[in-house]
Amino acid sequence: MEAFTRLDAKIAPLPLANIDTDQIIPKQFLKGVDRKGLARGLFYDFRFDEQGREVPDFVLNRPEYKGAGVLVAGDNFGCGSSREHAPWALMDFGIRCVISTSFADIFYNNCFQNGLLPVVLKAEEIQQLMDEARGGNHVASIDLAAQTVTSPSGAVFHFDIDPTRKDKMLRGLDAIGETLQAKNDIDLYEMKRALSQPWLEEA
């Protein structure tokens, strides 16, 4: 998993509440387990019309938000089913941070397992970020170590995060990476077990 330390990126406003995981990545894009290529399906029903043509007014299709790395959304982002493809699709599109007033629990947990930073801010702070993102300067900064979001105008907002999750994100550790930190202990255990219970190795 790629570490998250500091992100300076365009910020895109999506002022919609209760965006569920089926809206983030519709079911027809869930046929595989490869994380690559899912960007095509991100917000598909918002980004494209029934003929598969881009909807020019949707925020991520507009030229000024092309390449956005930060998404600011309404309440309860990521509700619905538990599909892990949702954070995969966001990241494959280039979004490394989603900011909202609240997230669905499973989506929130999946974000940390995949290197996508979910940031919770107050409603008035979210509104300021959205207002500024609609202006001429679209670049915001997210500093995980300092736990701050700096708006395009330079306003600084602080966010809370679980210290353990923060440490893992800073070091780029998912569940597998965390386990591999104990590789020496695991290898030693396996060696001792092979010597004391060799019949377990015969299968």
N, C-alpha and C positions, 0 to 999 in steps of 0.2 A: 504494500500500500504506500502511495506517495505521501510523504510528510506534509503537513500543513503548518506553516509558520506565519507568513505574512502574504497577503494578497492585495495587489493594487490592480483594479479592473473596472471595466464599465459596469454600471449598475442599471438593471432593467426593472421598471415597476410593473407589477401585475396585481392590481387592486381588486382581487377576487377572493372571497372567503370560501372555506370548505372545498378547496381543490383536492379531489381524491386521486388515488393512485391510478385509476383507470383513465382519468383525464391526463395525468402526467405521462403515462405510457399505456395506450389501449391494448386490449387483450390479444389482438392479432399479431402483436410484436413480441409475444412471450413464448414463441415456439422453441427458442434456443436458450442456451445457458452462456453464450459468448457475450461478454460485455461490450464488445466493439460492434459498431453499426446501429446501435439503439438510438443514436441521435436523430435518425430519420423519423422515428416514431414519437419523439418528445412533443407533447401537446399537439398531437397530430390533428385532432378535430378542431383545434383552435387555429393552427397554422395553415391548414389547407381546406379548400372547399370540397364539395362532392365530386368535382372533376379532377381533384388532385392538384389544383393550382394554389399557389401561395395566396393567403389572405393578407393584402398589403397593410392593413391597419393593425394587425396583431403585433404586439410589442417586439417580439423576437424576430419578426420579419422586416421591421423598419430599419433603414440604413444606419441611423444613429445608434442603434443598440446591437448591431452585428458584432459578434465576438464578446458579448457580455459574459462576465465571469461571476457576477453576483445577481441574484434574483431577490427582489423584495415583494413579498406577497401578503395577502390578507390572512385572517384568523384561520386556525385549524388546518394548516397546510399538511397534505399527505395523508388525509383520512381515507377510509375505505379498506380495501384488501391489503394484505401484508407483503405484496410482491416486492422483492428486492431489486427487480428491474427498474423501479422508479428512481432510486439514487444513481443506478448505473446509467440510465438514459440522460439524466441531468449532467453527470460528469462527462459522458461521451460527447455531449453538446458543448462542453467547455465551462459549465457552471460548477464552481468549487464551493460556493457558499449560498445558502438560502436564509433570508432574514424574515421573520414573521413574529407576531405576538404570541403564537402558540403552534405546536405541531402535534400530530397524532403520535402516540407513544411508539408504535412499531416502526413507523417511518423514521422517527427521531433516532431510535436505536440503530436502525439499518444505516443511517447516514454515517455514524461513527465507525461502523464496521467497514466502510468503503471509502473513507477519506473525504466525505462531503461534510462541510461544517454547517450545522444548523444553529442559527443565532436567534435568541429570543430578546426582543426589545419592547419597550412600552409603545402603546398605540400612538401617542403623539410623536414619538421618535420615528416610528414607521412612516407616519404621514409626512414628516419633514423630509425623510429620505425619498419618498415617492415624489414629493413636490420638486425637490432639487433634481431628481433624475429626469424630470420632464423639461428641465431647463437646458442651457447650452453645455454645461460641464457635466459629464456623466461618470466621472471616475471617482470611486470610493476606495478606501483602504480598510482592510480587516487585519488586525494584529492579534493573533491568538495568544501569544505570550503575555501581552499587556491587557488582553480581553477588551479591546476597543474596536469600535467602528467609527471611522472618520468620514463624514459626508463630503460630497463634492465641494461644499463651501468651507469646509474645515471644522465643522461642528463635531465634537467627540462624544460618542455614546459608549457607556460601559455595559458589558453583559456578563452574566454569571455562567459558569460551566463547572461540571463535576471535575475535581482535580485529577482523578484517575483517567477520565476520558481525555482531558486536556493533554496530559502527559503522553498518552498513546498517540494522539493526533500529531503532536509536535515531533514524535519520534517515528511516525509512520508505521505504527504497530496495529495490525488487525489481530483477530483471534489466533491465526496461525503464527504470525510473527511473534506474538506474546508467548506462545507455547515454545517456539524455537529458542527463546532466550534460556530455557532450561534444558537445552540439548545435551549438555555434558552430564547433567543429573539423570536424564532419561537414558542416555547411552550406558551409564554406570549401572543403573537399575536393570536394564536389559541384559548386560553382561553377567551380573550376579544371578539373575533368574535363570539364565541359560546354564550356569554352573550348578546351581542348586536344584533345578527342576528341568533337566535336559529333555525329559519326555514331552514337554510342552513344545519343543522345537521340532519334533519329528513329523508333525503334520505338514 
